[in-house]
Amino acid sequence: MCNSNQNIKILWDGNAALVVHKPAGIATQAAKGIQSLETLLRTQLAGRTDYLAFPHRLDRPVSGVLLVATRKRAARLLSAQFASRKVTKTYHAWVMGKVDVQQLGLWVDHMRKITDQSHAEIVQSGSQGARTAETKVSLQRYDGATNRSLLELSPLTGRMHQLRLQTARRGFPIIGDWQYGGQKVVD
């Protein structure tokens, strides 16, 4: 979790865009008055730019690398690349349990956002609001001492909470993702 005095680590600076490290426990963007990666970056970059755009986001519990546009033209170009799936995304997640080889490969589910909630669910393909969610999954390693598996997840679609819901649905919730059945992590 960030405090308001902590700087966000900038991993790459291309003038029109940045690559930053988003800490776990903070939203990428939030309503006015609520601390987020965006508010911290606005403070940190105040003398440089007043424009920030996020062509993709990471959920609050997730840490990772995030692309941030600092110019409108860059934001349009990057957003178009994400929308057309020219950008590939790869995530690594520790999940509870031992994932067997036969459970790997391409995961295909049908998901929908629950109205007026920050939550999604897996549903039957013909259900109202159902959208296909596809993810390539491979096992990086298993830690028998903690009974946790490290998965590499490459989503082919971009649904709300897709990876969190797909792992939990298969009995392997992401560590720290209490919303979908994972163990809470202290600190």
Secondary structure, 3 states (H helix, E strand, C coil): CCCCCCCCCEEEECCCEEEEEECCCCCCCCCCCCCCHHHHHHHHCCCCCCCCECCCCCCCCCCEEEEEECCHHHHHHHHHHHHCCCCCCCEEEEEECCCCHHHCEEEEEEEEECCCCCCEEECCCCCCCCEEEEEEEEEEEEECCCCEEEEEEEECCCCCCHHHHHHHHCCCCECCCHHHCCCCCCC
